[in-house]
Structures are given as structure tokens and as C-alpha cells.
Amino acid sequence: MYLQERGKNLRNASMMVDLVHIVVGILIVVLAVISFLNPEDNMLMFPVIFFLAGALNFINGIYRIRLSGREKRKAAGIASVIAGCLLFALAVISAVSIWWG
């Protein structure tokens, strides 16, 4: 019974992560296209794009770390979390430079 519940939870988590990837990925692409069509008027979209990309990497990294358990394959998840944190920092830096620059 426990294995069935755990397998069901993994499928639900996998489906949620896939859904987040699709929605946030489409949103990032749409915002990037809009911001590159007229960059001077849409400069505020760049921090949003970096923030969404950071959130996507962070969610993916946490999912990989939780999925790996005690295995040694946690390095990919940790690298993804670090990339997400760097993208969050880039979002803050770009927002500060746009608003006070």
C-alpha cells in the first residue's frame, strides 16, 4: 500500500513540475519576444524574465534533490538550485539598475 501511495505522489509531483515548466516556459518566451521587440519601453520585463527563469531552475533543482533521495545524483539538483539563486540575484541587480539607473 505504501509503495502505491508513494508512486502516486511521484506521478503527481512529476505532473506538477511538468505543468510548471510548460506554463513558465511559455510565459518566459512571450515576455522575451515582447521585450526584444521594443526594449526601451519594455525594460521592466527583463527582471521578471530573470525571476521566472530563476524560479523554474529552483523548482527543478528542489524536485531533483527530493527525487534522488540518498543517491549520489544530487549534484544536478544542487547545480540547478545554485543557477536559480544566481538568476534571482541577476533579477535583483537588473531591477535595481533599471529603477535607479
N, C-alpha and C positions, 0 to 999 in steps of 0.2 A: 504494500500500500504506500509506503514512504517513497519508494522509487517512482511510482506512478505520479505522485504529487510533485516530486522534485523534477521529473521530466516535464510535467505540465507547466511548472513555474519557469523552467528554462525556455520552453517554447514561447510562453507569454512574454518573457523578458526579451527574447530574441526578436519577436514580432514588434515589440515596442521600440527597440533600438532601431530596427529597420524602418519603422514608420517615422521616427525622429530623423533618421538620415535622409529619407526622401523629402520630408517637408522642409527641413532646414536647408538641405542642398538646393532645392528649387528656389527657396527664398533668397539664398546667397547669390545664385545665378541671376535672378531677376534684379536684385539690388545692384549687383555688379554691372549688369548691362545698362541699367538706368543711370548709374553714377558715371560710367565711362562715356555715355552719350553727351552729357553736359557736366563735366567735372567741377566747374566753378560754382554752379548753382546747387549741386548735389554733394558738396564736400562732407556734409554731416552723415552721409551714408557709409563712409569708409570706416569710422569707428564701430558702426552697427555690424558691418560685414565682418570685421575682425572679431568682434564679440561673439557673433554667431558661429564663426569658424572655431573659436576657442571653446565654446560650449559643446560643439559637436565633437571635437577631439577629446575634451574632458569626459563626456558621457561615454564615448567609445573606449577610452582608457579604463574607466571605472568598470565597465562591463567586462572588458578583457581580464582585468585583475580578479574580479569576482568569479569569472568563468574558469580561470586557471587553477584555483584552489591552492594546493600546496606544491604544484608543479613548478618547474624552473622557467616556464614560459611567461612569467610576469614581466619580463623586460620590455616586451612590446607594449603592454598596458602602461607601464611606468613611463616609457618614452612618449606615449600618446598624451598622458596627463601632463608631462613637462611641456610638450608642444602646446597643449591647451593653455597652460599657465603663461607661456610666452606670448601667445596670441591675445590673451586677456591683457597682458602688460602693453602690448602693441596697441590695443584698442584704447587703453587709458592714455597712452602717450599721444596717439593721433587725435583723440578728443581734446586733450589739453592744448595741443599745438594749433588746432583749428579754432577753438573758442578763445584762447588768449594770445593768438599769434598774429 
